[in-house]
Amino acid sequence: MFVESVVRWLVWSVLLQFGLCVSAGSCPPRCVCRPEARELICSGKHLNLVPEGFPSDAKCLDLSHNKIKTVGRRQFWGLLQLQDLDLSDNLISMIEVEAFQGLQNLRTLRLKNNRLKIIPVGVFSGLSGLRFLDLSQNEILVFLDYTFKEMTSLQRLQAEENDLVFISQRAFFGLHNLQELNIDRSNLTSVPTEALSQLQSLTRLRMLRLTISTLPNNAFRRLHRLRSLHITNWPALDTVASNSLIGLNLTSLVISSCNLSAIPYPALRHLVYLRFLDLSYNPITVIQGNMLGDLLRLQELHLAGGGLLRIEPAAFRGLSYFRMLNVTSNQLSTLEESIFHSVGNLQVLRLDGNPLACDCRLLWVVRRRLRLNFDGHQPTCSSPDMVRQREFRDFSEKELPRLFTCRPARIMDRRPQEARVEEGTTVLFSCKADGDPFPTITWMSSHKNVVSPTGRIRVLPNGTLEVRFAQVQDSGTYHCLAGNAAGNDSLSVGLYVKGVPRNRTISLFSDEGWTEPTNLQASNSSAHMAKPYPFDAKTLIIATTMGFLSFLSSVAICFVFMFFWSQSKGQIKHTATIDFVPRSSMGGGGGDGGEGGRFTMKLI
C-alpha cells in the first residue's frame, strides 16, 4: 500500500509539473495549462487551427496572436464553464453560425484585430450571458439586422476601427442591457439614429474619428439613460442642430477637434444636468454673455486650443457650481472677473498659452495665485514690456498696485455736435476715445436702444455713428459711451431732421443710391397707381383652365356619341335630319309667324 501511494503521488506531481488538468482532461499540444486558475494559454504558438482536447472545466482560454483563419460551428462545444475567450490578433475572416453555441457561461469574448468583413446572423447564438464583446480593428462593413439579438446580457460593445459604412436599423435589436458603445474610425456618413434608438439602457456613447458634417435634430432620440456622449475628431462637423440633443439627460458632453465656429447654445440649453462640457480644438472665437445660464449644474468647461479671442462679461452668470475653466492655448488677452457668477467657487484655472496683457483686469487672478490651482501651468504675461515673460507666481504683493494698472476711458473730442438736416441726408457723428485697455464704443439711440454695426443707423468700426438717409423719426439725442475696466465716459449729440413738403420732388432710393425722379416718371407712377391692371395672374390661370376643361368635355361627349351610334344594332343610318326654328333677328322668342328650317347631317 505504501509503494502504491508513493507511485500515485509521483504521477500527480509529474502531471502538475507539465500543467495538465487530470480531472478535466488533457492539455492540447503547444498550450500551457494552469490547473489552479483553470486557465489555458495558447497565445503566440503559431496555431493555424483551433486545437481540440481542452479540459472541460476551463474558465479562461487564450488563443490570441496566432494564425487562425476560421472558427467552425460549435468549435468550443463542451466548455460549459468557460468565462473568458480571447481570439484577438489572428487572421480570422470567417466565423460560422453557432460557432460559440454551448458557451452559456461565457462573459468576455475578444475578436480584436482580425479580418472579419461581415458577421452572419446567428454567429453569436447561445451567448445569452456575454457581458463584453470586442470587435475592434477588423474590416467589418455592415452590421445586419438582428446580429446581436440573443446577447441580452451584453453591457459593453467595442466596434472601433472598422470599415463600417452602414448600421441596419435593427442591428442592435435585443441589446436591452448594453451600457457602453464605442464606434471609432469608421466610414459612417450619418448618425445611425434608428439603430441607436434600440439601446434603451445605453449610458456611454463614444463616436470618434467620423466623417459626419451635421448632427441633425433628434439624432439620439430615445436614449433617455445616456449620461456621457463623446464626439471627437469629426473634422467635417460644423453644424449642431438646435434639437440634435433633445431628450438627453447628459452629465458629460465632449465635442472636440471638430469644426464648430461657435458654441451651439440652442442645442445645449435643455441639458440642465450637464456637469462636464468639453469643446476644445474647435475654431470658436468668443464665449458670449448670458448664454450658458440654463446649464445650472455645470462644473467644468474646457475650451482649449480654440482660437478664443474674448470671453464676454456674464458669460458664466447663473452657474453657481462652476469650479473649473480650461482655456489654455487660445488668443485671450485678458479674463475679467465679471464673467463669473462667483469667483469664490473657482478652483482650477488654465490660462497658460495665451497672450495675456497684465493690467488691472487680471489683478483679481494674480491676487488669488496662491489659492487658485493652475494645474501645474503658471500663466505668463505677454505685455506690457515691463512684465513680459513673468509668471504670476513671481509677483510680490507689494508691486501689484504699481504694475497691474489701467487708465480710464476718456472721450478725446468733447466739442458739441448737432446736426439739422433735411430728410434723406446722411449724417456722421464722431466719437474717439482713449484709455488703457483701449475702450469699447457703444452708441445709444434716441429711443434708448443700443445701435448695432449694421442697418441704416449703424456704428462704424472706428466708433463713428452713421445715420443714412435720415428720416423725421430719427430726430433726437444720441449718446456715445466709452468704457473699459477702469472707468467710463459719455458724450451726447443731437439730430434734428426736417421733413420734405409733399408738393416737392422726393428722392428715391435705388441700388445706386438716392436719385431724383423726373416729371415723366412721377406722372407714369401716378397713372400706374390710378389704373391698376384689372386681372392678376391667378385669375387668368383659373379662367384659362376652366375654358380648356370645358372644351375637352364637349369634344369627349361628341366622340362618345359617335362611338355608340356606330355600334348600334339593326339598320344603321348614316344621316340625321334636324328640324329647327331660328330666333328672330330682334332677339324675340319664336312666334307664330316664325318659319322653321331643316338641315341634314351625315355621319362619316
C-alpha positions in Angstrom: 0.0 0.0 0.0 2.8 2.4 0.8 4.5 1.8 -2.5 1.2 2.3 -4.4 0.6 5.6 -2.6 4.1 6.8 -3.5 3.7 6.0 -7.1 0.3 7.7 -7.2 1.9 10.8 -5.7 4.7 10.9 -8.2 2.2 10.6 -11.1 0.3 13.6 -9.7 3.4 15.6 -9.3 4.5 15.0 -12.9 1.1 15.9 -14.2 1.1 19.1 -12.3 4.6 20.0 -13.4 3.6 19.9 -17.0 0.4 21.8 -16.4 -2.0 19.1 -17.2 -5.6 19.1 -15.8 -6.1 15.5 -15.0 -9.6 15.9 -13.5 -10.9 17.7 -16.6 -9.0 16.1 -19.5 -5.6 16.7 -21.3 -3.9 19.9 -22.3 -3.6 20.5 -26.1 -0.1 20.4 -27.6 1.9 23.7 -27.5 -0.6 25.1 -24.9 0.1 25.8 -21.2 -2.5 24.8 -18.7 -2.7 26.3 -15.2 -5.0 24.0 -13.2 -5.1 26.1 -10.1 -6.6 29.0 -12.1 -8.3 26.8 -14.7 -6.6 28.7 -17.5 -5.4 27.5 -20.9 -2.7 29.7 -22.5 -2.2 29.1 -26.2 -1.1 32.6 -27.2 1.6 33.1 -29.7 2.0 29.4 -30.6 1.7 29.8 -34.4 -1.5 27.8 -34.4 -3.4 27.6 -37.8 -6.5 26.0 -36.3 -8.3 26.0 -33.0 -6.9 22.9 -31.2 -9.0 20.2 -29.6 -9.0 18.4 -26.3 -9.5 21.3 -23.9 -10.2 20.5 -20.3 -13.9 20.7 -19.8 -13.6 22.7 -16.6 -11.5 25.5 -18.1 -12.6 29.1 -17.3 -10.1 31.0 -19.4 -8.9 30.2 -22.9 -6.3 32.5 -24.6 -5.8 31.8 -28.4 -4.6 35.3 -29.3 -1.6 36.1 -31.5 -1.9 33.0 -33.7 -2.7 32.4 -37.4 -6.2 31.0 -37.0 -8.4 31.8 -40.1 -11.7 30.1 -39.4 -13.8 29.4 -36.4 -16.1 26.4 -37.1 -19.6 25.6 -36.0 -19.8 24.6 -32.3 -16.0 24.9 -32.2 -15.9 25.1 -28.3 -18.7 22.7 -27.6 -18.4 21.2 -24.1 -16.6 24.0 -22.4 -19.6 24.7 -20.2 -17.7 26.6 -17.6 -15.7 28.8 -19.9 -16.0 32.5 -19.0 -13.2 34.3 -20.9 -12.3 33.6 -24.6 -9.6 35.6 -26.4 -9.3 35.2 -30.2 -7.6 38.5 -30.8 -4.7 39.2 -33.2 -5.4 36.3 -35.5 -6.3 36.0 -39.3 -9.9 35.1 -38.7 -12.0 36.0 -41.8 -14.9 33.7 -41.3 -16.9 32.6 -38.2 -19.6 30.0 -38.9 -23.1 30.2 -37.5 -23.4 28.8 -33.9 -19.6 28.9 -33.6 -20.0 29.7 -29.9 -23.0 27.5 -29.2 -22.8 25.9 -25.7 -20.8 28.6 -24.0 -23.7 29.8 -21.9 -21.4 30.9 -19.1 -19.1 33.0 -21.4 -18.7 36.5 -20.1 -16.0 38.0 -22.2 -15.3 37.5 -26.0 -12.4 39.2 -27.7 -12.2 39.2 -31.5 -10.0 42.3 -31.9 -7.6 42.7 -34.8 -8.8 40.1 -37.2 -10.0 40.2 -40.8 -13.8 39.9 -40.4 -15.7 41.7 -43.1 -19.2 40.6 -42.2 -20.8 38.8 -39.2 -23.6 36.5 -40.3 -26.8 36.5 -38.3 -26.6 33.6 -35.8 -22.8 33.7 -35.2 -23.4 34.8 -31.6 -26.2 32.3 -30.9 -26.1 30.9 -27.4 -24.2 33.8 -25.8 -27.0 35.0 -23.7 -24.7 35.5 -20.7 -22.0 37.5 -22.5 -21.1 40.9 -20.9 -18.2 42.2 -23.0 -17.6 41.9 -26.8 -14.6 43.4 -28.6 -14.9 43.6 -32.4 -12.4 46.4 -32.9 -9.8 46.6 -35.6 -11.5 44.4 -38.1 -12.8 45.1 -41.6 -16.5 44.9 -40.9 -18.6 46.8 -43.5 -22.1 46.5 -42.1 -24.0 45.4 -39.0 -27.0 43.4 -40.2 -30.4 43.3 -38.6 -30.6 41.0 -35.5 -26.8 40.4 -35.5 -26.8 40.6 -31.6 -30.3 39.6 -30.9 -29.5 36.8 -28.4 -27.0 38.8 -26.4 -29.4 40.1 -23.9 -26.8 40.5 -21.1 -24.2 42.4 -23.2 -23.1 45.5 -21.4 -20.1 46.7 -23.4 -19.6 46.6 -27.2 -16.3 47.7 -28.8 -16.6 48.4 -32.5 -13.7 50.8 -33.1 -11.6 51.0 -36.3 -13.7 49.0 -38.7 -14.8 49.9 -42.3 -18.5 50.4 -41.3 -20.5 52.1 -43.9 -23.9 51.2 -42.6 -25.6 50.0 -39.5 -29.0 48.5 -40.1 -32.0 49.8 -38.2 -32.4 46.6 -36.1 -28.8 45.7 -35.9 -28.8 46.3 -32.1 -32.1 44.6 -31.5 -32.0 42.6 -28.3 -29.2 44.5 -26.6 -31.5 45.6 -23.8 -28.7 45.9 -21.2 -26.0 47.5 -23.3 -24.5 50.4 -21.4 -21.4 51.3 -23.4 -20.9 51.5 -27.2 -17.7 52.6 -28.8 -17.5 53.5 -32.6 -14.2 54.8 -33.8 -12.7 55.5 -37.2 -15.5 54.1 -39.5 -16.9 55.3 -42.8 -20.3 56.3 -41.5 -21.6 59.5 -43.1 -24.6 60.0 -40.9 -25.6 59.2 -37.3 -27.3 55.8 -37.2 -30.2 57.2 -35.3 -32.7 54.4 -35.8 -30.2 51.7 -34.8 -29.1 53.6 -31.7 -32.7 54.1 -30.6 -32.8 50.3 -29.9 -30.3 50.8 -27.0 -32.7 51.8 -24.2 -30.1 51.2 -21.4 -27.1 52.9 -23.0 -25.3 55.3 -20.6 -22.0 55.9 -22.5 -21.6 56.5 -26.3 -18.2 57.2 -27.9 -18.1 58.1 -31.6 -14.6 59.1 -32.7 -13.0 60.0 -36.0 -16.0 60.0 -38.3 -16.7 62.0 -41.4 -20.2 63.3 -40.4 -20.7 67.0 -41.0 -24.0 67.6 -39.2 -25.7 66.5 -36.0 -29.4 66.5 -37.2 -32.4 67.1 -35.0 -33.3 64.1 -32.8 -30.0 62.4 -33.6 -30.1 60.5 -30.3 -33.8 60.1 -29.6 -35.0 57.5 -27.1 -31.6 57.3 -25.3 -33.1 58.6 -22.1 -30.5 56.9 -19.9 -27.5 58.3 -21.8 -25.2 60.2 -19.5 -21.9 60.5 -21.4 -21.6 61.5 -25.1 -18.1 61.7 -26.6 -17.8 63.1 -30.1 -14.1 63.7 -31.1 -12.2 64.2 -34.3 -15.0 64.8 -36.7 -13.2 67.4 -38.9 -16.2 68.0 -41.1 -18.7 68.6 -38.2 -19.7 72.3 -38.4 -23.4 72.2 -37.6 -25.2 71.1 -34.4 -28.9 71.4 -34.9 -30.9 73.1 -32.2 -32.8 69.9 -31.3 -30.0 67.4 -32.0 -29.6 66.6 -28.3 -33.2 66.8 -27.4 -34.4 64.2 -24.9 -31.0 63.5 -23.4 -30.1 63.9 -19.8 -26.3 64.1 -20.2 -23.9 64.8 -17.4 -20.8 64.8 -19.6 -20.6 66.1 -23.2 -17.5 66.2 -25.4 -17.5 67.7 -28.9 -13.8 68.3 -29.5 -11.5 68.5 -32.5 -14.3 69.4 -34.9 -15.1 72.4 -37.0 -17.6 74.4 -34.8 -17.2 78.1 -35.2 -19.5 79.0 -32.3 -20.8 77.3 -29.1 -24.0 75.5 -30.0 -26.1 77.3 -27.4 -29.6 76.2 -28.6 -28.5 72.6 -28.6 -27.1 72.8 -25.1 -29.9 74.9 -23.5 -32.0 72.0 -22.1 -29.1 70.0 -20.7 -29.8 71.0 -17.1 -27.9 68.0 -15.6 -24.7 68.7 -17.5 -21.6 68.9 -15.3 -18.7 68.5 -17.8 -18.5 70.2 -21.2 -15.5 70.0 -23.5 -15.5 72.0 -26.7 -11.7 72.1 -27.2 -10.0 72.4 -30.5 -12.8 74.0 -32.4 -12.4 77.3 -34.2 -14.6 79.1 -31.6 -13.6 82.8 -31.1 -16.0 84.1 -28.4 -18.0 82.9 -25.4 -21.0 85.2 -25.3 -22.5 86.6 -22.2 -25.7 85.3 -20.6 -25.9 82.3 -22.9 -25.0 79.4 -20.6 -27.2 80.2 -17.7 -29.5 77.2 -18.3 -26.7 74.8 -17.5 -27.4 75.1 -13.8 -25.2 72.2 -12.7 -22.2 72.9 -15.0 -18.9 72.5 -13.1 -16.2 72.3 -15.8 -15.8 73.9 -19.2 -12.8 73.0 -21.4 -12.2 75.1 -24.5 -8.5 74.6 -25.1 -6.8 75.4 -28.5 -9.9 77.1 -29.9 -8.6 80.4 -31.2 -10.7 82.1 -28.4 -10.4 85.9 -28.6 -12.6 87.0 -25.8 -15.0 85.9 -23.1 -17.8 88.4 -22.6 -19.0 89.7 -19.2 -21.6 87.5 -17.5 -20.6 84.5 -19.7 -21.0 82.2 -16.7 -23.7 84.0 -14.9 -26.1 81.7 -13.0 -23.5 78.9 -12.8 -23.2 78.7 -9.1 -21.4 75.3 -9.1 -18.8 76.3 -11.7 -15.3 75.4 -10.4 -13.0 74.8 -13.4 -12.3 76.7 -16.6 -9.7 75.5 -19.1 -9.0 78.0 -21.9 -5.3 77.2 -22.4 -3.6 77.8 -25.8 -6.0 80.4 -27.1 -5.7 84.1 -28.1 -7.1 85.7 -24.9 -5.5 88.9 -23.8 -7.5 89.1 -20.5 -10.0 87.4 -18.3 -12.3 89.7 -16.4 -13.8 88.9 -13.0 -17.2 89.9 -14.3 -17.5 86.9 -16.5 -18.1 84.6 -13.4 -21.1 84.1 -11.3 -18.8 83.9 -8.3 -15.0 83.8 -8.4 -15.1 82.3 -4.8 -16.2 79.0 -6.3 -13.5 78.8 -8.9 -10.9 76.2 -8.0 -9.0 75.4 -11.2 -8.0 77.9 -13.9 -5.9 77.1 -17.0 -4.8 80.4 -18.7 -1.4 79.4 -19.9 -0.6 79.7 -23.6 -2.5 83.0 -24.1 -1.0 86.4 -25.0 -2.1 87.9 -21.6 -2.0 91.7 -21.1 -1.1 92.1 -17.4 -3.2 95.1 -16.3 -5.9 95.8 -13.8 -8.3 93.3 -15.5 -6.1 90.4 -14.4 -5.3 91.8 -11.0 -8.0 89.5 -9.4 -6.3 86.4 -10.8 -2.8 87.4 -9.6 -4.1 88.2 -6.1 -5.6 84.6 -6.0 -2.4 83.0 -7.4 -1.7 81.1 -4.1 -5.3 79.8 -3.8 -6.1 79.0 -7.4 -5.0 75.8 -8.9 -3.3 76.4 -12.3 -2.9 72.6 -12.8 0.9 73.0 -12.8 0.9 75.5 -15.7 1.6 79.1 -14.5 0.1 81.9 -16.6 2.7 84.2 -18.2 2.5 87.9 -19.1 2.9 88.9 -22.7 2.5 92.7 -22.2 3.3 95.4 -21.2 7.1 95.3 -21.7 8.0 95.8 -18.1 6.4 92.5 -17.1 6.9 90.4 -20.3 7.6 86.7 -19.7 7.0 87.0 -15.9 4.9 84.2 -14.4 2.1 85.1 -12.0 3.8 83.4 -9.1 6.8 85.7 -9.5 5.0 88.9 -8.5 5.1 90.1 -4.9 2.0 91.5 -3.3 3.8 94.9 -2.8 4.4 95.6 -6.5 0.9 94.6 -7.8 -0.7 98.0 -7.4 2.1 99.6 -9.3 2.2 97.1 -12.2 -1.3 96.0 -12.7 -2.9 99.3 -13.6 -5.4 100.8 -16.1 -6.2 104.2 -17.5 -9.9 105.1 -17.5 -11.7 105.6 -20.8 -11.8 109.3 -22.0 -13.5 110.8 -25.0 -10.9 112.9 -26.7 -13.1 115.5 -28.6 -15.9 116.8 -26.5 -17.0 119.7 -28.7 -20.8 119.9 -29.2 -22.1 118.1 -32.2 -25.5 119.0 -33.5 -27.0 118.3 -37.0 -30.1 120.0 -38.5 -30.7 118.4 -41.9 -33.5 117.7 -44.3 -35.0 114.3 -44.8 -32.8 112.0 -46.9 -29.4 113.4 -45.8 -26.6 111.2 -44.4 -25.2 112.3 -41.1 -22.0 111.3 -39.3 -21.2 111.8 -35.6 -17.6 111.2 -34.3 -16.7 109.6 -31.0 -13.0 108.9 -30.4 -11.7 107.7 -27.1 -8.5 106.8 -25.4 -7.6 104.6 -22.4 -5.7 101.5 -21.3 -7.0 99.0 -22.1 -8.4 100.6 -25.2 -12.1 101.4 -24.5 -15.1 100.0 -26.3 -17.5 102.4 -28.0 -21.3 102.0 -27.6 -24.0 104.3 -29.1 -27.5 104.6 -27.6 -30.3 105.8 -29.9 -32.8 108.4 -29.0 -35.1 105.6 -28.1 -32.6 104.2 -25.6 -31.7 101.2 -27.8 -28.1 100.1 -28.5 -27.1 100.9 -32.1 -25.8 97.8 -33.9 -23.0 97.7 -36.5 -25.5 97.0 -39.3 -28.6 98.7 -40.6 -29.4 102.2 -41.8 -28.4 103.6 -38.5 -25.1 101.9 -37.5 -21.8 102.2 -35.7 -18.7 102.1 -37.9 -15.6 100.2 -36.8 -13.8 103.4 -35.8 -16.7 104.3 -33.4 -18.4 106.8 -35.6 -22.2 106.9 -35.7 -23.7 106.9 -39.2 -27.3 107.8 -39.9 -28.0 107.1 -43.6 -30.9 108.9 -45.4 -32.2 110.4 -42.2 -35.9 110.3 -41.5 -38.0 112.6 -39.4 -38.4 109.8 -36.8 -34.6 109.6 -36.4 -34.6 113.0 -34.6 -33.4 113.1 -31.0 -30.4 112.8 -28.7 -27.8 110.1 -29.2 -25.3 109.1 -26.5 -21.8 107.8 -27.1 -20.5 105.6 -24.2 -16.8 104.8 -24.0 -15.8 102.3 -21.3 -13.0 100.0 -20.1 -12.2 98.1 -16.9 -11.0 101.3 -15.2 -14.0 103.6 -16.0 -16.5 105.1 -18.4 -17.0 108.4 -20.3 -20.0 109.6 -22.3 -20.9 112.2 -24.9 -24.3 113.4 -26.3 -25.1 114.6 -29.8 -28.3 116.0 -31.3 -30.0 115.2 -34.6 -33.0 117.2 -36.0 -34.5 116.1 -39.3 -36.8 118.3 -41.2 -39.5 116.7 -43.3 -39.7 117.4 -47.1 -43.0 119.1 -48.2 -45.3 116.8 -50.2 -45.5 119.0 -53.2 -41.8 118.9 -53.7 -39.9 116.1 -55.5 -38.8 113.4 -53.1 -35.6 111.5 -53.7 -36.0 107.8 -54.5 -33.6 105.2 -53.1 -32.2 102.7 -55.6 -29.4 100.2 -55.7 -27.1 103.0 -56.9 -28.2 105.4 -54.1 -30.7 108.3 -53.9 -31.9 109.7 -57.3 -34.3 112.5 -58.3 -37.3 111.2 -60.3 -38.3 113.1 -63.5 -41.7 114.6 -64.1 -42.4 111.9 -66.6 -41.6 109.2 -64.1 -43.8 110.8 -61.5 -46.7 111.1 -63.9 -46.3 107.5 -65.1 -46.2 106.4 -61.5 -49.4 108.2 -60.7 -51.1 106.8 -63.8 -50.0 103.3 -62.8 -51.4 103.7 -59.4 -54.7 105.2 -60.7 -55.3 102.4 -63.2 -54.2 99.1 -61.8 -54.2 96.1 -64.0 -57.8 94.6 -63.7 -56.6 90.9 -63.5 -54.0 89.2 -61.6 -52.1 86.1 -62.8 -54.0 83.7 -60.6 -57.4 84.8 -62.0 -56.1 84.5 -65.6 -54.8 80.9 -64.9 -58.1 79.8 -63.4 -60.2 81.2 -66.2 -58.0 79.7 -68.9 -58.0 76.3 -67.1 -61.8 76.3 -66.8 -62.3 77.2 -70.5 -59.9 74.5 -71.6 -61.6 71.8 -69.5 -65.0 72.8 -70.9 -63.7 72.4 -74.4 -62.3 69.0 -73.7 -65.6 67.9 -72.1 -67.5 68.9 -75.3 -65.1 67.0 -77.6 -65.3 63.9 -75.4 -69.1 63.9 -75.4 -69.1 64.1 -79.2 -66.7 61.1 -79.5 -68.8 59.1 -77.1 -72.0 59.9 -79.1 -70.3 58.8 -82.4 -69.0 55.6 -80.8 -72.4 54.4 -79.6 -74.0 55.5 -82.8 -71.6 53.4 -84.9 -72.1 50.3 -82.6 -75.9 50.3 -82.6 -77.6 47.1 -84.0 -80.1 46.8 -86.9 -80.3 49.3 -89.7 -77.6 51.9 -89.4 -78.5 55.3 -90.5 -75.7 57.4 -91.8 -77.7 60.6 -91.9 -79.7 62.6 -89.4 -82.3 65.2 -90.2 -82.8 68.0 -87.7 -85.7 70.5 -87.6 -85.2 73.9 -86.0 -86.9 77.2 -85.6 -84.5 80.2 -85.8 -84.7 83.1 -83.4 -85.9 86.4 -84.7 -83.3 89.0 -85.5 -84.6 91.3 -82.8 -83.9 88.7 -80.1 -87.6 87.8 -79.5 -88.8 84.3 -78.9 -90.1 82.1 -81.8 -93.6 83.4 -82.5 -96.5 82.0 -84.6 -95.3 83.8 -87.6 -91.8 82.3 -87.5 -90.8 79.9 -90.2 -89.0 76.7 -89.4 -86.0 75.1 -91.1 -84.3 71.8 -91.6 -80.8 70.5 -92.3 -79.3 67.0 -92.8 -76.1 65.9 -91.0 -74.2 62.9 -92.5 -72.1 60.7 -90.2 -68.9 59.6 -91.8 
